[in-house]
Amino acid sequence: MQQGKLSTEEFSQLVAEGIQAIPERFLRKLDNVAIVIADQPNPRQRKTAQLRSGWTLFGLYEGVPQTRRGAGYNAVLPDKITIFQQPIEAAAHHKTEVKDLVRDTVWHEIAHHFGMDEHQVRQAEQQKKSSV
């Protein structure tokens, strides 16, 4: 981002706005998931996401999607959605673009929480863009 790095508080506010942009019918169904912010992916997260050298990651869902939870799913740690501040800021040219990337990343990772795989999420994103 050309204007410089956002403060942690400013970026957190954008993530909160991204969460609020999710339709209420989905927000009500979020279950046992924490949404956190990190500067950038750590080595374990890069490996989990199978990132190649030079690739970047805006967000990562780690957990058991709702579609795979069975009767034995209880007393488990929350799923985790991490939104990565530095890669998002590096890809954006201005604060409005940061806001859009954060919103889209939150939506993308929540879709994984609901059981959509990467291909399904990308298809939904394309449909969403073409209907605007």
Salt bridges, closest charged atoms under 4 A:
GLU17 OE1 - LYS99 NZ 3.44
ASP31 OD2 - ARG69 NH1 3.01
GLU62 OE2 - ARG44 NH1 2.62
ASP79 OD2 - ARG69 NH2 2.65
ASP79 OD2 - HIS113 ND1 3.28
GLU97 OE1 - HIS93 ND1 3.18
ASP100 OD1 - ARG103 NH1 3.23
ASP104 OD1 - ARG103 NH2 3.16
GLU118 OE2 - HIS108 NE2 3.16
GLU118 OE1 - HIS112 NE2 2.94
GLU118 OE2 - ARG122 NH2 2.95
GLU125 OE2 - HIS108 ND1 2.64
GLU125 OE1 - ARG122 NH1 3.96
